[in-house]
Amino acid sequence: MNAISLKQIADWSGGALIQGVPNAVVSSVSTDSRSVDGKGVFVALKGERFDAHDFIPQVNDRGAAGIFVSSLTEASESFSGAIIHVKDTLAGLQNLARGYRNSLSGIRVVGLTGSNGKTSTKDFLDGVLSSAFSVNKTKGNLNNHIGVPLTILSSDSSHRYGVWEMGMNHPGEIEVLTEMARPDVAVVTNIGTAHIENMGTRAAIAEEKSQLPLSVGPDGYCVMPCEDDFFGFVSERVRGEMISVGFERGDVRASSLGVDDFGKVHFDLVSEFAETTPITLPVRGRHMVSNALLAAAVGLKEGLTPAQIAEGLSAVRLTGGRLEEKRVGDYSILDDSYNANPDSMKAALLTLQEASVKGRRVAVLGYMGELGSIEKEAHLELGKRAADLGVDVLITVGEKASRINTRAEEVPVNLNFPSHEEAAEYLLGELSSEDLVLVKGSRGATMEKVIEGLQ
């Protein structure tokens, strides 16, 4: 974050500086009382089950430069640093981010959304753009109404690009994020069924996701896979150029796609913008090619050479829990435990099928959340897909995931366990060192606990 004055924070947030020197400067904003320091301001957010105003004494002990509050309590009255008072701390944080974004004249923002693949695509975009420029990218899962303003505020004048994820659970959320971020480029990974419980239909999800490309002006562009059946729907809402990516077709496309003995994907990058270039990705999964193509398309449009793009893609390290290869004790693990929906589950199972394995292909799956009326059928269909793709051992955890087993009768070992611990205990007695184990489930399924059990 560039250093800004307390007066700027008060003005941009719509608040009032009721204690402190207006021209004093700070260089960070945090919602975590444990990370704020003497140059930072602590934002005391309120939620249904918490009130961060309760942590003001600890923040004071850490020597924070200031606090951002909506309630003037006994703790705030005894605070030794600056106090900025706002009506609502979340709205104030978002207003502050909006004002700060407007001060970042040198940054070019790539906004990113989609039903799945956002984080992997973000990592590919960062790899490509970082081959030539300084990039600020979304850290972890800071892609919501709190995370996006914090991401914006973590940028500074040294960054040439911002690669910022924009997630949503309910209607209207993307528009709020784009108003703060003011993206120059939109990337839409796909329109799937994630969060359909809250959105109702895929058409409603497409409408919400389309708020990102709609926010990009006529001088900007949007990149999206042309195979997505909502590609035309989104295209109609793009005010600038629409760039398609795909397998064997699209403005930027993958040709001669193959998978080596180690499961790594290679292809030829073909486009209307530059010469054909061979690409090798350091990760498993054909679905990762689509994510890489999105990043490559942005790189080409931003003036990078195919060689720079190939170098950036080959050096990418994906965020943990996204088809992350691990050796846990004697076992080979594909850790895809961070999250799941029907599309990403199918892609992960296909990756498991395509892997070169001396032993068995083992799928350890948790439930998929936020599916609403399609929850039952989605889990049943996933079980059938596991059987069709030749899974040798299917282990599910918890009652919600047990439906997966119902249509997986053809899988030789097909079991459900009530807890992560029992699943791990069974696997410890069942697995061999030559097996490959995929672990995946929605965030609430906490499937990483199975991996911890294997350790």
N, C-alpha and C positions, 0 to 999 in steps of 0.2 A: 504493500500500500504506500502511495506517496504520502508524505507528511502533509496533514491538513490542520487548520486551526480549529479550536473549539467553537469559534463563531461560525465557521463554515459548517461544522457538524450540526449546530443548532439550526442554522438557516436551511440547510438542505433537508433536514429531518422534519422541519415544521415545528420544532420545539423551542424551548427557552433555556438559555444558559443562566441558571440561578446561582451558581457558585463557580468561581474560577476566572482565570485571566483570558479574555477573548482571543488574544493573539497567540496564546500558548498552543503548541502543535503536538499532535499525536501521530503515530504511524501504524496503528493496528486497531481493529475492532473485533471483539470476541463475545460469543454467547456462552463460553465455557469459563466458569470462575477459576478453574485450575490452570488455565493457560494465559490469562491476562497478566500483563507486566507493567512496569513503570512508564512505558510509552503507549499504553493501550487503554481503550475505553471498553468497559463491560456493559453489555446490553442485557438488562434484566427482563427476559421474556416471561410471559404468563401463559400457562396452558390449563387444560381441564384438571390435570392432576398435579400440577407443580406451580410454584411461583419463585422465580429466580431472584426476586428481591430478598428472599431469605438468606441468600449467599453474600449479601453486601459486606457483612463483617469480615468474611474470609478474603474478599476482594480488597478490602481496605488493608488487611494484614499483608497482602501481597504487594502493596504499594501502587495499585493501579492509578493511572493518571486521571481517570474519570469514570463516572457511571451514567448510564442512560436509563432513566426510570420513568414509570408512569404513576407510581405511588410514592409520596414523601412520608417515609416512616421514621421511626426513632433511629434505625440503623443508618438511613441516608442522611439524617440530620447530623450524625456524628462522623460522617465520611469526611476524610481529610483532603480529598482531591476535588476535581471539578464535578459538577452535577448538571446534567442536561435533562430537563423535564419535558416529556411528551405526553400526549393524551393516550396513545397506545404504542407500546414499544415495538411490536411487530410491524405495524404500519410505519412507524418512525424509521425502523431499520430499512424497510423497503424504499422509503422516500430518500433516505441517506444514500442508498446504493444508486438510485436513479440520478441523483445530483452528482455523485462521484463519477458514474459512467459518463455523464455529459462532459466531465472535465478531462476524460481520457481521449484526447483528440488523435493520438497516434496509433491507437489499437484498432485492429480489424477483427470483428467477432464472428465466429462460426457457431451458430446455434444448432443444437443437435437434439432430436427427439425420435421416438419410435416405440413400438410395443416391446421389442427385445433387441439385444445387440447394441444398445446405446454405449455401454461402458467399453466394450471391445472396440467399437468404432471410434470412440473418443481416444483410446490408446493408439489406434492406427493413425488417426489424424494428428495426434501429438508427435508420433514418430516421424511422419512425413514432413510436417511443417517445421519441426525442430531440426531437421537436417540443414535448414538455412536460416531459421528465424528463432527469436526468443518467444516461447509460448507459455501462457498461463492456462492450465486446464483444470476442470472440475476435479477436486480431490474427493476420493471415496464416493459416497452417495449424496453429496451436497447438491442435489438437483431439484429441490422443491422450493416452496415459498420462503423458507429460511435459508436453505443452502445456496440458492442462486445469489441473493444479495451478499452473502459472505464471500462467495467466489468472486463477484465483481469487486468487492472491497479488497480482495487479496491481490488484485492486479496493480501494476505500477507502470510508469512511463517507459520502463525498459522492455516491456512486452510488446511485440509487434502483432501477435495474435492472441485472441482468447478463444479457447475451445470449451464451450460451456454447455453441459447437459441440461435439458429441461424435461423433467418428468411430470406426471400428473396422475391423480386418482379420481378427480371429479371435474365436471364441466366448469369452464371458465378459468382454470388454473394456468394454462399455457399463456393466455393473453396477459395475465398479470406479470408473468416472468419476462415475456418479450418486451413489455413496456419498460422494464428496468434494464434489460440487457441490450436493447436496440441492435439486433443482429444484422450483419451485412450479408451473411450467407446462411442458408438453411439446409440442413441435412436431415432427411427422414429415413430411418432404417427400414421401417415397414409399418403396416397397419395390421395388428393381430388381435388377440383376445384378452391380453393382459388388462386387468381392471374392468372387465366387462360387467362385473357385478354392479359397479357404481355407474357405469356409462349406459348400460342397457343393450346396445347393439354395436357392431363394428362400424356402421355408418356414423354413429355418434362419436366413436373413438376417432374416426377419420376426420370428422368435422373439428374436433378438438385439436388433433395433431396439426391440422391445416392452419391453425392460428400462427404457427411458427413461419412457414413460407409466406403467409399473408402479411406478416409484419416486415418482411424484407422489401425494400423499395425497388423501383424499376431498374436501377443500376445494379442490383444484386442478382443472385441466382439461387436455385434450389437443386439439390442432388437427391435422387431416389431410385431404387431398383425398379426397372420397367416391368419385371415379372409380377410385381405386387398388383393385385386386382383392384386396388384403389389408386393406382398411379394416375389414371385419367382424372379421377375425382380431385386429387391434390393439384394436378397440373392446372386445372381450371381456376385455382385460387392463387396461382403464382403470378406476381406482377412483373417479375423480371424473366430471366432465362430459365428454362427447365432442362436439366441435364440428366439423362438416363444412364444407369449402369446395369449390367446383366451378364449372363452367361451366353456367349456367342452372339448376343445382340445388345444394342444400346450404344450411346455415344462413347462410353468407356466400358470395355467388356473384357471378359476373361476367355481366352481361347486355349486349346490344347491342355485342358485341366487334367492334372494327375495327382496321385498320392504315392509317396515313396514308402519303403518298407518300415520306416519309423513313424508313419502317419502324418508326416509333414506335407503340406499342399504346395504344388507348384503350378504355374500357369503363365501364359503370355499375356502381357498387358497391351491391349489394342485400343486405339482411340482415333478420333478425327483430329486430335490436337498435336500428336507427336508420333515418332516412330515406335514400332513394336518392341517391347522390352520384356525379357524373361524375369519372372518374380518367383521367389521362394519365401513362403511364410514360415516363421519359426514356431508355429502352433498347429494343432490338429483341427480338423473339421472343415468340410466343404463350405458350410455356412459362413465360415470366417472369410471366405473369398469375397462375398458380397460386402462385408464390412470393410475389407481392404480396398475394394473398388471405389466405395464411397470416398474414402480418404484419398485415393489416387486421383479421382476426378477433381477434388478440391485442390490438390497439389498442382495438377496441370493447369487449372484455371488461374491459380495464383502465381504461375510463372516458373514453377520448379521443373527441372529436367527429368526425363524418365529415369536417368541414372540416380538422381537424388531421391526420387520416389522409391525406387527399388532398394536403395540403401536404407532408407527410413523404415520401410515395411519389414525388411529382413532383420532389423535390430529391435523390433517392438517387444516389449515385455508387458503382457496383459496383467491387469489388476487381479489380485488373488481371488480364487474361487470361481474363475471363469475358465473351465477346461484346463486347469493348472495341473501339470504333470508332477506327481510326487512319488517319492519312494518312502513308504511308511513301513519301517521294519523290513520284512521280507517281501512286501507287497507293492505292486505298481498301481497307483491311484490316479484317476482323472477326477480332480476335484472341481466340480461344477456346482458347488453347493450354495452359491450366493443367492440364487433366486431361480424361479421356474414358472413357465406357463406352457400351454400345449405346444406351441411352435418351437420353443427352445428345448423342450423335452424331446420332441421328435428329432431335432437336429443333433442333440447329444447322443441319442441312441443310434443314429446313422453314423456318427463319428466312431462310436464303439464298434459297430459292425465293420467299418472299413479298416479298423486298426489291424495290423499284423500281430497276431497273438499266438504263442505256442500253447498256452493253456486255454482256459475258458473265458468267455465274456460275461462279466458279472455286473448287473445293474442293481444299485441300491438306491431306492427312490422314496421320496417323501411326497406329501400331498401338494397339490397346486391350489393356491388361494385366489380369492376375489373373482371367481368364475360365475357366481350367481346361478341362473337357471340351467347353465350348460355344465355345471360341476360334475354331476353323475356321469353323463355321457362322455365327457372329456377324459375322465379317469378310466372308464371302461375302454375307450378307444386307445388310450395309451397302453393298456395291457395287451391289446391285440397287436399294436405296433411293435411292442417288445418281442412278442412271439414271432411275428413276421420277419423281424430283422435278425433272428437267430440268437437271441440272448440265451445263454446256457443256464444262468442262475439269476433269478429275480427275487430280490429281497425288498419288501416294503416295510415302512415303519409307521405305526399309528393307525387308528381306526379309519381316519379320513382317507388314507392311502390304500386301504385294503381292497377297494373296488378295482384297483389296477390289476390285482391278482385274478379277478373274476374271469376276465377274458384272455388270460395268459395260460390257459390250461396246457398248451403244447410246450411250454418252457419246462425242461427237465426238472429243475429245482425251482419251486414257485411257493414262497413262504412270506407270511406277514408276521411281524413282531410288534408287541405293544410299546416297546421302548427302544431307544438308541442303544442302551447298554446291552440288552438282550440280543439285538441284531449284531452288534460288534462281537459279543461273546460267541455267537454261532459262527460268524465269519472267521474268527481266529482258529476255530477247529476245522473249518471247511476249506479255506483258501490254500492254494499252493503258490509258490513264488513265480510261476509262469502265467498265472491268471492276470487279467486286466480288469480293474474295478472302477466303474463309473458311479460317482456319488452325486445325487442331484435332488433338489426339492425347493419349494418356495421358502422365502426367508423365515416365515413363521415355523417351518418344519425343522429348522436348525440341524440340518443333516451333517454339518461339520462335526457334530458330537459323535457320529459313527466313526469318523476318521480319528478323532481323539481317542476313542475306545480301542482302535486298532494300534495306536501308539503305545 
